[in-house]
Amino acid sequence: QKADQIMVSNISPTQKNKVQHWSAIHWNSLDELYQNSYREKPLETSSFWKTIVDGIGFLNAPFSIKNGLSEEKVHSLNLEIEKIFYSLAPTNLVPLGIGHGDFTPWNMYVGKDQLHIYDWEMSQPDFPLLFDFYHYFFQKGILINKDKYSIIWNDLQKQLEYKKAQRILATYSIDHSKHFQLYLLYIVCYYLPRYISQPKLHDQVHWLISTWLEAAQNINYKSEPTLNLSHF
């Protein structure tokens, strides 16, 4: 990204590594996006929040499962996600910015000194910051490594200890716990209705839902007081 534009190219880098671990180059790429797109907005004004509200609406309406999904897990996940949803105050300001939306090892190459990212069709201008960070570890952990949630969570925590991560958290006033809740809420509200509606599912969908449920069950959160903007 340069100035206020994302540089788009169809040319594959000559030196590339598609199978990689999270590194400083990933943090630098996210930071560059944030430098050019960061702003604070109420969640309720974003398309991100609309997706969540639409998903909650679907999951609260009558539906039937005919593709082998565990009704018990779907019901339990719905209950946990609603707890997160009703703990949030969508009128409050949240640091938002451009997000790729599917920031995963299979959608990028690591070049000599740059990260080359493609498949931007899920990108949005108003993702809560760190969304791509969480998604990278969840998708890689579940779909490639078949890790348990505890391992994915520990990997996230280790990465957040690095100076670059701490600087990003401080610079943009990111509440890691809250932004993780928003990631989980969105990802379930976006994908679960689609999975319920599909006639056939890959085994990976069952892995995803099980891990999301475990993540939601392990969240420690407090209800947010609604910000009274009349005081400012």
C-alpha positions as CSV (number, residue, x, y, z in Angstrom):
1,Q,0.0,0.0,0.0
2,K,1.2,3.5,-0.8
3,A,-0.3,6.8,0.3
4,D,-4.0,6.1,0.3
5,Q,-4.0,3.4,-2.4
6,I,-3.4,-0.4,-2.4
7,M,-1.0,-1.5,-5.0
8,V,-2.5,-4.3,-7.1
9,S,-0.5,-6.5,-9.4
10,N,-1.0,-9.7,-11.3
11,I,2.7,-10.5,-11.3
12,S,3.8,-13.3,-8.9
13,P,7.0,-12.5,-7.0
14,T,10.2,-14.2,-8.2
15,Q,11.2,-15.2,-4.6
16,K,8.2,-16.5,-2.8
17,N,7.2,-18.8,0.1
18,K,3.5,-19.8,0.3
19,V,3.8,-22.0,3.4
20,Q,5.0,-19.7,6.2
21,H,4.7,-18.9,9.8
22,W,3.5,-15.6,11.1
23,S,6.4,-13.1,11.2
24,A,7.3,-9.4,11.4
25,I,6.4,-9.0,7.7
26,H,2.7,-9.9,8.5
27,W,2.6,-7.4,11.3
28,N,4.2,-4.8,9.1
29,S,1.6,-5.4,6.4
30,L,-1.3,-5.0,8.7
31,D,0.2,-1.9,10.2
32,E,0.6,-0.4,6.8
33,L,-3.1,-1.0,6.1
34,Y,-4.0,0.5,9.4
35,Q,-1.9,3.6,8.9
36,N,-3.9,4.4,5.7
37,S,-7.4,3.3,6.8
38,Y,-7.7,3.6,10.6
39,R,-10.7,5.5,12.0
40,E,-12.9,5.3,15.0
41,K,-16.6,4.7,14.2
42,P,-19.7,3.3,16.0
43,L,-20.0,-0.3,15.2
44,E,-23.7,0.1,14.3
45,T,-22.7,2.3,11.3
46,S,-20.6,-0.4,9.7
47,S,-21.3,-3.1,7.2
48,F,-19.4,-5.4,9.6
49,W,-22.2,-4.9,12.2
50,K,-24.9,-5.4,9.6
51,T,-23.5,-8.8,8.8
52,I,-23.7,-9.7,12.5
53,V,-27.2,-8.5,12.9
54,D,-28.3,-10.4,9.8
55,G,-26.7,-13.5,11.1
56,I,-28.3,-13.2,14.5
57,G,-31.6,-12.8,12.8
58,F,-31.2,-15.9,10.7
59,L,-30.1,-18.0,13.7
60,N,-33.1,-16.8,15.8
61,A,-35.6,-17.7,13.1
62,P,-36.8,-21.3,12.6
63,F,-34.5,-23.4,10.4
64,S,-33.9,-27.1,9.8
65,I,-30.5,-28.9,9.5
66,K,-30.4,-31.6,6.8
67,N,-26.7,-31.9,6.0
68,G,-25.3,-33.7,9.1
69,L,-24.4,-30.7,11.2
70,S,-24.7,-31.4,14.9
71,E,-27.9,-29.7,16.0
72,E,-26.7,-29.7,19.6
73,K,-23.4,-27.9,18.6
74,V,-25.3,-25.4,16.4
75,H,-27.8,-24.6,19.2
76,S,-25.0,-24.3,21.8
77,L,-22.9,-22.0,19.5
78,N,-25.9,-19.9,18.9
79,L,-26.5,-19.4,22.6
80,E,-22.8,-18.5,23.2
81,I,-22.8,-16.0,20.3
82,E,-25.9,-14.3,21.6
83,K,-24.2,-13.7,24.9
84,I,-21.4,-11.9,23.1
85,F,-23.8,-10.0,20.9
86,Y,-25.9,-8.7,23.8
87,S,-22.8,-7.8,25.8
88,L,-21.7,-5.2,23.2
89,A,-22.8,-1.6,22.8
90,P,-22.9,-0.9,19.0
91,T,-23.1,2.8,19.6
92,N,-19.6,2.8,21.1
93,L,-16.6,3.9,19.0
94,V,-14.3,1.1,17.8
95,P,-11.0,1.4,15.9
96,L,-11.8,0.1,12.4
97,G,-9.8,-0.2,9.2
98,I,-9.4,-2.1,5.9
99,G,-9.4,-5.9,6.4
100,H,-8.7,-8.5,3.8
101,G,-11.4,-10.8,5.3
102,D,-9.7,-14.1,4.3
103,F,-6.1,-13.4,5.5
104,T,-4.7,-17.0,5.3
105,P,-1.5,-18.7,4.3
106,W,-3.1,-19.9,1.0
107,N,-4.1,-16.3,0.0
108,M,-0.6,-14.9,0.2
109,Y,3.0,-15.3,-0.7
110,V,6.0,-14.1,1.4
111,G,8.4,-12.4,-0.9
112,K,12.0,-11.3,-0.2
113,D,10.8,-8.3,1.8
114,Q,7.1,-8.0,1.1
115,L,3.9,-9.8,1.7
116,H,1.9,-10.4,-1.5
117,I,-1.8,-10.9,-0.8
118,Y,-4.5,-11.8,-3.3
119,D,-8.2,-12.7,-3.4
120,W,-9.5,-9.5,-1.9
121,E,-13.2,-10.1,-2.7
122,M,-14.1,-10.4,1.0
123,S,-12.3,-7.2,1.9
124,Q,-14.2,-4.4,3.7
125,P,-13.2,-0.9,4.8
126,D,-14.6,-1.3,8.3
127,F,-13.2,-4.4,10.0
128,P,-12.3,-4.1,13.7
129,L,-8.5,-4.0,13.7
130,L,-6.7,-7.3,14.2
131,F,-9.6,-9.2,12.4
132,D,-7.1,-10.6,9.9
133,F,-4.7,-11.5,12.6
134,Y,-7.2,-13.7,14.4
135,H,-8.5,-15.2,11.1
136,Y,-5.0,-16.2,10.0
137,F,-4.4,-18.3,13.2
138,F,-7.9,-19.8,13.4
139,Q,-7.9,-20.9,9.7
140,K,-4.4,-22.2,9.7
141,G,-4.8,-23.8,13.1
142,I,-8.0,-25.6,12.3
143,L,-7.8,-26.3,8.6
144,I,-4.1,-27.1,8.3
145,N,-2.8,-28.1,11.7
146,K,-6.1,-29.5,13.1
147,D,-5.1,-27.8,16.4
148,K,-7.3,-27.6,19.5
149,Y,-8.6,-24.2,20.5
150,S,-6.2,-24.0,23.4
151,I,-3.2,-24.3,21.1
152,I,-4.6,-21.6,18.7
153,W,-5.2,-19.3,21.7
154,N,-1.7,-19.8,23.1
155,D,-0.2,-19.0,19.6
156,L,-2.3,-15.8,19.5
157,Q,-1.1,-14.7,22.9
158,K,2.6,-15.4,22.1
159,Q,2.4,-13.2,19.0
160,L,0.8,-10.4,20.9
161,E,3.8,-10.3,23.3
162,Y,6.1,-9.0,20.5
163,K,7.1,-5.4,20.5
164,K,5.6,-4.8,17.1
165,A,2.2,-6.2,18.2
166,Q,2.3,-4.2,21.4
167,R,3.0,-1.0,19.5
168,I,0.0,-1.6,17.2
169,L,-2.2,-2.3,20.2
170,A,-1.1,0.9,21.8
171,T,-1.1,3.1,18.7
172,Y,-4.7,2.3,17.7
173,S,-6.1,1.8,21.2
174,I,-7.1,-1.8,20.5
175,D,-8.9,-3.8,23.2
176,H,-7.6,-7.3,22.3
177,S,-10.3,-9.1,24.3
178,K,-13.1,-7.1,22.8
179,H,-11.7,-7.3,19.2
180,F,-11.4,-11.1,19.6
181,Q,-15.1,-11.3,20.6
182,L,-16.0,-9.2,17.5
183,Y,-14.0,-11.5,15.3
184,L,-15.7,-14.6,16.7
185,L,-19.1,-13.0,16.6
186,Y,-18.7,-12.0,12.9
187,I,-17.2,-15.2,11.7
188,V,-20.0,-17.3,13.2
189,C,-22.7,-14.9,12.0
190,Y,-21.3,-14.9,8.5
191,Y,-20.5,-18.6,8.0
192,L,-22.9,-20.5,10.2
193,P,-26.1,-19.5,8.3
194,R,-24.3,-20.5,5.0
195,Y,-23.2,-23.9,6.4
196,I,-26.7,-24.6,7.7
197,S,-28.1,-23.9,4.3
198,Q,-25.7,-26.0,2.3
199,P,-26.9,-29.4,1.2
200,K,-23.4,-31.0,1.6
201,L,-20.5,-30.1,3.8
202,H,-16.8,-30.9,3.9
203,D,-15.4,-32.4,7.1
204,Q,-13.5,-29.2,7.8
205,V,-16.9,-27.4,8.5
206,H,-17.4,-29.7,11.5
207,W,-13.9,-28.9,12.7
208,L,-14.6,-25.1,12.4
209,I,-17.9,-25.2,14.3
210,S,-16.4,-27.3,17.1
211,T,-13.5,-24.9,17.6
212,W,-15.7,-21.8,17.4
213,L,-17.9,-23.3,20.1
214,E,-15.0,-24.0,22.4
215,A,-13.6,-20.5,21.8
216,A,-17.0,-18.9,22.6
217,Q,-17.4,-21.0,25.7
218,N,-14.0,-19.8,27.0
219,I,-14.6,-16.1,26.5
220,N,-14.5,-14.0,29.6
221,Y,-16.3,-10.7,29.0
222,K,-18.2,-8.0,30.7
223,S,-21.1,-6.1,29.4
224,E,-20.2,-2.7,27.9
225,P,-21.9,0.4,29.2
226,T,-23.3,2.4,26.3
227,L,-21.4,5.6,25.6
228,N,-23.4,8.7,26.2
229,L,-22.2,11.0,23.4
230,S,-24.1,14.0,24.9
231,H,-21.2,14.3,27.5
232,F,-18.7,15.1,24.8
